[in-house]
Amino acid sequence: MRKMHFALLALSTATIALGLAPCPVRAQTARKFEPGQLREDFQIARHSLEEGHGGLYRYTKKVELDRIFDDAEKSLDHPMDFYEFYRVMAPTIAAIKCGHTNVSMPPDVREESESLPWLPFDVKVLESKAYIFRDYAKGGSLAGKEIQSINGVPIAHIISTMLAAQSADGDIQTSRQRGIGGDFAVNLIALLGLRAPYEVVLAGAGNNKTETVQVAGLKHQDLVKMSKALYPQDQPHKDFADLKFLDDGQIARLTYSSFGTNTEEGQAFMKRAFEAIQSKGSRALILDLRGNGGGEDELGKLLFSYLVDAPFQYYDDLVVNKWSFSFFPKYTDDHNDFALPKEVAELGADGRVHVRALTHPNLGLQQPSKPTFAGRVYILIDGGCFSTTSEFLTQAHFHHRATFIGEESAGDYYGNTSGSVVKITLPNTKLGIYIPLVAYYEAVGGNHEHEAARGVIPDFPVQHTIADLVAGVDRDFSLALELARKGH
């Protein structure tokens, strides 16, 4: 089952920058929905999650989540436009604390949002502070400056509002800060109702002085074009993986930007890569997984199999709520009944359905792959390491097979809820809800439910500053290279 991650607008704002002159808001988001319509949509969303979500109470206990949902429904007591309803639903869904569970705008609202002038900056959120990473309004002169307020709204309120609506696994903050930084401009519109022109107050140099700048927004399509032209290094990698050698082949650097969607292609690349590493006689491997949001889960297991020389367990269990679903399929595009064939699973003592070992390639005893790499492994991680990637990281950490450098990874150590992710569309507001059906549990022992809900913590944490990011300084890799050369 392929892991999937959905962002607010299903696009990466790492490639986003500016907009043009203000555009009038169209009638779609100006339309008011009556309380009865809002409550109907809310109840459909809640019932669908309760029926289908494989790990609904994995991080937030039922009594607490019920309270959150009850309070949200009570707030739907007056007419609301789409954005007002969105501002109720997004933090309510985020309270589930599942990175594969998200809300999305309907196509017409998304188009409308993209036609509005966006804040003309790419933003990085570090240690709960917001900084301008790419400045498209003032020729780059504002890059590196800290934002203190926007249109009179303090940045602390902006960040807290965005964090509350950001879906992510467990209690991991690196992924949340990364997510709101990437979607900062559209979140200003959707979550905070801020519009162009933007008055941005920036921290000044010394003596608590501030600097105020007025910037007009730019259209989303122009932001994308400018980002590609000015900062090609920010664009997604065309290849899902890349292998390079340093120090006459003594150190291999294997970069995985994604585990992709093609298992055969991934298998072939991995075999070629480790054969090349063996032929070079590399004694150390720097594995760069930063920003890798996942892909085919079988490829995560396969990568780990090249790093060990003995059989191992990878998944402990895959769990689905029931054999078939009758409620939420009515609100999917194809109305698929999502019935689970009896031969692929069995009913457990807990009343839930457990997938049989022979059904998924990552269940059961796994065998190492040849050629095995037995040298030192240094893995670069950050808040973008999610889903399939986080599963691999858990196994590498649990088996003491690597040294980890960077910041806490995005996926929960003990597993996630993903696999088959279905989208329902609420009938009145057309808000989309993504619901993962399968709860994945890693074969690492311990209590899987209501743990600390954290990712892999690096052995060597690296504090990233906005100055380093703007200058393109890669402290993670520099440290990994230093350790590899020393054999530490």
C-alpha positions in Angstrom: 0.0 0.0 0.0 1.4 3.3 -1.0 1.7 6.0 1.6 0.2 9.3 0.5 0.4 12.8 2.0 -1.9 15.6 1.2 -1.2 19.3 1.7 -3.8 22.1 2.0 -3.9 22.8 -1.7 -2.2 19.7 -2.9 0.9 21.6 -4.0 4.2 22.4 -2.5 4.8 26.0 -1.5 8.5 25.4 -1.6 8.0 26.4 -5.2 5.7 29.3 -4.5 6.4 32.9 -4.3 4.3 35.9 -5.6 1.0 37.3 -7.0 -0.2 40.4 -8.9 -2.7 43.1 -8.1 -5.6 42.3 -5.8 -8.5 40.3 -7.4 -12.1 40.5 -6.2 -13.3 37.5 -4.2 -15.8 35.5 -6.3 -19.2 34.5 -5.2 -18.3 30.9 -4.1 -16.7 31.9 -0.8 -19.1 34.7 -0.3 -22.0 32.3 -0.2 -23.4 31.6 3.2 -24.3 28.1 4.4 -27.1 27.7 6.9 -26.4 26.1 10.3 -28.4 23.0 9.2 -26.2 22.5 6.1 -23.0 23.0 8.2 -24.1 20.5 10.8 -25.0 18.0 8.2 -21.6 18.2 6.6 -19.9 18.1 10.0 -21.8 15.0 11.1 -21.0 13.3 7.8 -17.3 14.0 8.3 -17.4 12.7 11.9 -19.4 9.6 11.1 -17.1 8.8 8.2 -14.0 9.2 10.4 -15.5 7.0 13.1 -16.3 4.3 10.6 -13.2 4.3 8.5 -10.2 5.8 10.1 -7.9 3.0 11.2 -6.2 4.9 14.0 -8.7 7.6 15.0 -7.8 7.4 18.7 -4.2 6.5 18.4 -2.9 9.8 19.8 -5.9 11.6 21.1 -8.1 9.5 23.4 -11.7 9.1 22.5 -13.1 11.1 25.4 -10.9 14.1 24.5 -11.5 13.8 20.7 -15.3 13.6 21.3 -15.1 16.8 23.4 -13.2 18.6 20.6 -15.7 17.4 18.0 -18.7 18.3 20.2 -17.4 21.8 20.8 -16.8 22.3 17.1 -20.3 21.2 16.2 -21.8 23.6 18.8 -20.0 26.5 17.1 -22.0 25.9 13.9 -24.9 27.8 15.2 -25.0 30.7 12.6 -24.6 31.1 8.8 -21.0 30.7 7.7 -19.1 31.1 4.4 -16.7 28.4 3.2 -13.6 29.9 4.9 -15.4 30.2 8.2 -16.4 26.6 8.1 -12.9 25.7 7.0 -11.6 27.4 10.1 -13.7 25.2 12.2 -12.9 21.9 10.4 -9.2 22.2 9.9 -8.2 22.4 13.6 -10.8 19.8 14.5 -9.4 17.3 12.0 -5.8 18.2 13.0 -6.7 17.3 16.6 -6.6 13.6 15.5 -2.9 14.1 15.2 -2.6 12.0 12.0 -0.4 13.3 9.2 -2.4 11.3 6.6 -5.7 12.8 7.7 -6.4 16.2 6.0 -8.9 18.6 4.7 -8.9 20.1 1.2 -10.6 22.9 -0.7 -12.9 22.2 -3.6 -11.5 23.1 -7.0 -13.4 26.3 -7.4 -12.4 27.6 -4.0 -8.8 26.5 -4.6 -8.8 28.4 -7.9 -10.3 31.4 -6.2 -7.7 31.4 -3.5 -4.9 31.2 -6.1 -6.3 34.2 -7.9 -6.0 36.3 -4.7 -2.7 38.2 -4.1 -0.4 36.0 -1.9 2.2 37.2 0.5 5.3 37.7 -1.7 7.6 35.7 0.4 8.6 32.1 1.0 8.6 31.7 4.8 10.5 29.4 7.1 9.2 28.8 10.7 12.0 28.0 13.1 11.6 27.6 16.8 8.1 29.1 16.6 9.5 32.2 14.8 8.7 33.2 11.2 11.5 34.4 8.8 11.5 35.5 5.2 13.4 32.9 3.3 12.8 34.1 -0.3 11.8 37.7 -0.9 10.1 38.4 -4.2 8.9 41.9 -3.3 12.1 43.8 -2.6 14.6 42.2 -4.8 15.8 39.8 -2.1 16.8 42.5 0.4 14.3 41.2 3.0 15.6 37.6 3.0 16.6 36.5 6.5 14.5 39.0 8.4 12.2 37.9 11.2 8.4 38.7 10.8 6.8 40.2 13.9 3.3 41.0 12.6 1.2 41.0 9.4 -1.6 43.5 8.9 -1.5 44.2 12.6 -1.8 40.5 13.7 1.1 39.4 15.9 3.1 36.6 14.5 2.6 34.5 17.6 -1.1 34.4 16.9 -0.6 33.7 13.3 1.7 30.8 14.0 -0.5 29.3 16.8 -3.5 29.4 14.5 -1.6 27.7 11.7 -0.1 25.1 14.0 -3.5 24.2 15.5 -4.8 23.5 11.9 -1.7 21.5 10.7 -2.2 17.8 10.5 0.8 15.8 11.6 1.6 12.6 13.4 1.5 12.6 17.2 3.3 15.4 19.0 6.0 16.1 16.5 6.7 19.8 16.0 9.3 19.7 13.3 6.8 18.5 10.7 4.2 21.0 11.8 6.6 24.0 11.6 7.8 22.7 8.2 4.2 22.4 7.0 3.0 25.8 8.0 6.1 27.4 6.6 5.4 25.8 3.2 1.7 26.8 3.2 2.2 30.2 4.9 0.9 32.4 2.2 -2.3 30.5 1.5 -2.9 29.9 5.3 -2.9 33.7 5.8 -6.0 33.8 3.5 -7.7 30.6 4.4 -7.1 30.4 8.2 -6.6 34.1 9.2 -8.6 36.0 6.6 -5.7 38.3 5.8 -5.6 39.9 2.4 -3.3 42.1 0.3 -1.9 44.7 0.5 0.3 43.3 3.3 1.8 45.5 6.0 4.6 43.5 7.5 6.5 44.5 10.6 10.0 43.1 10.7 12.5 42.8 13.6 15.3 45.4 13.3 18.9 45.1 14.2 19.5 45.8 17.9 17.6 48.0 20.4 14.3 46.2 19.6 13.9 48.5 16.6 11.4 47.4 14.0 11.0 48.0 10.2 7.6 48.2 8.5 7.2 47.3 4.8 4.2 47.5 2.6 4.0 44.8 -0.1 1.4 44.0 -2.7 0.6 40.4 -3.3 1.3 38.5 -6.4 -0.6 35.8 -8.2 0.2 32.2 -7.4 1.2 31.3 -11.0 3.7 34.2 -11.0 5.1 33.1 -7.7 5.7 29.6 -9.2 7.4 31.0 -12.3 9.7 33.3 -10.3 10.7 30.6 -7.9 11.7 28.3 -10.7 13.6 31.1 -12.4 15.4 32.6 -9.4 15.8 29.6 -7.1 16.2 26.4 -9.1 17.8 24.8 -6.1 14.4 25.0 -4.3 12.6 22.9 -6.9 11.7 19.2 -6.4 14.3 16.7 -7.6 13.4 15.2 -11.0 14.9 11.9 -9.9 13.6 10.1 -6.9 17.1 8.9 -5.9 20.8 9.7 -6.7 24.1 8.1 -5.9 27.5 10.0 -5.7 30.9 9.1 -4.3 33.4 11.2 -2.3 37.0 10.7 -1.3 37.9 8.3 -4.1 34.8 6.2 -3.4 35.5 5.7 0.3 32.3 7.5 1.1 29.0 7.0 -0.7 26.2 9.6 -0.7 22.8 8.1 -1.5 20.0 10.7 -1.7 16.4 9.6 -1.7 14.0 12.5 -2.3 11.1 10.1 -2.6 10.4 6.4 -2.5 8.3 6.9 -5.6 5.3 4.9 -6.9 7.1 2.4 -9.1 8.3 -0.6 -7.1 10.2 -2.3 -10.0 12.0 0.9 -10.8 12.9 1.4 -7.2 14.1 -2.2 -6.8 16.3 -1.9 -9.9 17.9 1.4 -8.8 18.6 0.0 -5.3 20.3 -3.1 -6.7 22.5 -1.0 -9.0 23.3 1.4 -6.2 24.5 -1.1 -3.7 26.4 -3.0 -6.3 28.2 0.2 -7.2 28.9 0.9 -3.5 30.4 -2.6 -3.1 32.5 -2.2 -6.3 33.9 1.1 -5.0 34.8 -0.4 -1.7 33.0 2.4 0.2 33.5 2.2 4.0 30.8 4.7 4.9 27.4 5.6 3.6 25.7 9.0 4.0 22.0 8.5 3.4 20.2 11.7 2.8 16.4 11.4 3.4 15.6 15.0 4.2 12.3 16.1 2.8 11.4 12.5 1.7 7.6 12.3 2.3 7.3 8.6 1.5 6.1 6.5 -1.4 5.9 2.7 -1.9 6.3 1.1 1.6 7.9 -2.0 0.2 10.9 0.1 -1.0 11.5 1.4 2.5 11.8 -2.2 3.7 14.0 -3.1 0.8 16.4 -0.2 1.6 16.7 -1.5 5.1 17.4 -5.0 3.9 20.6 -3.9 2.2 21.9 -2.6 5.6 21.6 -5.9 7.6 22.9 -9.4 7.3 20.3 -11.3 9.2 16.5 -11.9 8.9 14.3 -9.3 10.5 10.7 -8.3 11.2 9.5 -5.0 9.7 5.8 -4.7 10.2 4.2 -6.2 13.3 0.5 -5.6 12.3 -1.8 -3.9 9.8 -5.3 -3.3 11.2 -8.6 -2.2 9.6 -11.7 -1.3 11.5 -14.1 -3.7 9.8 -14.6 -6.0 6.8 -16.5 -3.5 4.7 -17.8 0.0 5.0 -21.3 1.3 4.3 -21.4 5.0 5.3 -18.5 7.0 3.9 -18.4 5.3 0.4 -21.5 7.3 -0.4 -19.4 10.4 -0.3 -16.5 9.3 -2.4 -16.3 9.9 -6.2 -16.6 6.3 -7.2 -18.7 5.0 -4.3 -16.5 2.0 -3.9 -17.7 -0.3 -1.2 -14.1 -0.8 0.1 -14.8 -4.4 1.1 -11.8 -6.4 2.4 -11.6 -9.9 0.9 -11.9 -12.6 3.6 -8.8 -14.4 2.4 -6.5 -11.5 3.0 -7.3 -10.9 6.7 -8.8 -12.3 9.8 -10.9 -11.0 12.7 -8.9 -10.4 15.8 -9.8 -10.8 19.5 -10.1 -7.0 19.6 -13.0 -7.1 17.1 -11.0 -5.4 14.4 -9.7 -6.9 11.1 -6.0 -7.8 10.9 -4.2 -8.3 7.5 -2.6 -11.7 7.1 1.2 -12.0 6.9 1.2 -13.4 3.3 -0.9 -10.5 2.0 1.6 -7.7 2.4 5.3 -8.0 1.5 6.4 -6.1 4.6 4.6 -8.6 7.0 6.3 -11.7 8.3 10.0 -12.6 8.4 12.1 -10.5 6.0 15.4 -11.5 4.4 18.5 -9.4 3.9 19.4 -8.3 0.4 22.8 -8.7 -1.3 25.2 -7.1 -1.6 25.0 -6.1 2.1 26.5 -2.9 3.1 28.3 -3.4 6.4 30.0 -0.1 6.9 29.0 2.9 8.9 25.8 4.6 8.0 24.9 8.3 8.6 21.3 9.3 8.0 20.3 12.9 7.4 16.7 13.5 8.7 14.3 16.4 9.2 10.6 17.2 9.7 9.9 16.2 6.1 10.8 12.5 6.7 7.3 11.0 6.7 5.3 7.8 6.2 7.3 5.1 4.3 10.5 7.1 5.2 9.7 7.2 8.9 9.1 3.5 8.9 12.6 2.9 7.5 14.1 5.3 10.0 12.4 3.4 12.9 13.9 0.1 11.8 17.4 1.6 11.2 17.2 3.2 14.7 15.7 0.1 16.5 18.4 -2.1 15.0 21.2 0.4 15.9 22.2 0.5 12.2 22.9 4.2 11.8 23.9 7.5 13.2 21.1 10.1 12.8 21.9 13.8 12.0 19.6 16.8 11.7 16.2 17.2 13.4 13.4 15.0 14.6 11.7 13.0 11.8 8.0 13.6 10.9 6.5 10.1 11.3 5.6 8.4 14.6 8.2 5.9 15.7 5.7 3.1 16.2 3.9 3.4 12.9 1.2 5.4 11.2 -2.3 5.3 9.8 -2.2 5.4 6.0 -2.3 2.7 3.3 -5.6 3.1 1.5 -6.5 6.8 1.8 -10.0 7.7 0.7 -11.3 11.2 0.0 -14.9 12.1 0.8 -16.6 15.2 -0.4 -19.1 16.9 2.0 -22.4 17.5 0.1 -23.0 21.1 1.0 -19.7 22.9 1.4 -17.8 20.5 -0.9 -15.0 20.4 1.6 -12.8 17.3 1.1 -11.7 15.0 3.9 -8.9 12.5 3.4 -9.3 9.4 5.6 -6.6 6.7 6.0 -8.1 3.2 6.5 -5.1 1.1 7.7 -3.3 1.3 11.0 0.4 0.3 10.6 2.4 -1.0 13.5 6.2 -1.3 13.4 7.9 -4.5 14.7 9.8 -2.7 17.4 8.1 -3.8 20.6 6.7 -1.5 23.3 3.2 -0.1 23.7 1.9 1.3 20.4 -1.0 3.2 21.8 -0.7 6.6 23.4 3.1 6.6 23.5 5.0 9.8 23.5 4.1 10.0 19.8 7.5 11.2 18.6 9.7 10.5 15.6 13.3 9.5 15.5 15.4 11.9 17.5 18.8 12.6 16.0 22.0 11.5 17.7 23.5 14.8 16.5 20.9 17.5 16.5 21.6 20.4 14.2 20.1 23.8 14.8 19.2 25.5 11.5 19.3 29.2 11.4 17.7 31.4 8.8 21.1 32.8 7.8 22.4 29.3 7.0 19.2 28.5 5.0 19.4 31.7 3.0 23.1 31.2 2.3 22.6 27.5 1.3 24.9 26.3 4.1 24.3 22.6 4.7 25.4 21.9 8.3 23.8 18.5 8.3 25.8 17.1 5.5 29.0 18.8 6.6 28.7 17.1 10.0 27.9 13.8 8.4 31.0 14.1 6.2 33.2 15.0 9.1 32.0 12.0 11.1 32.3 9.7 8.1 35.9 10.8 7.5 36.8 10.3 11.2 35.0 6.9 11.3 32.9 8.0 14.3 
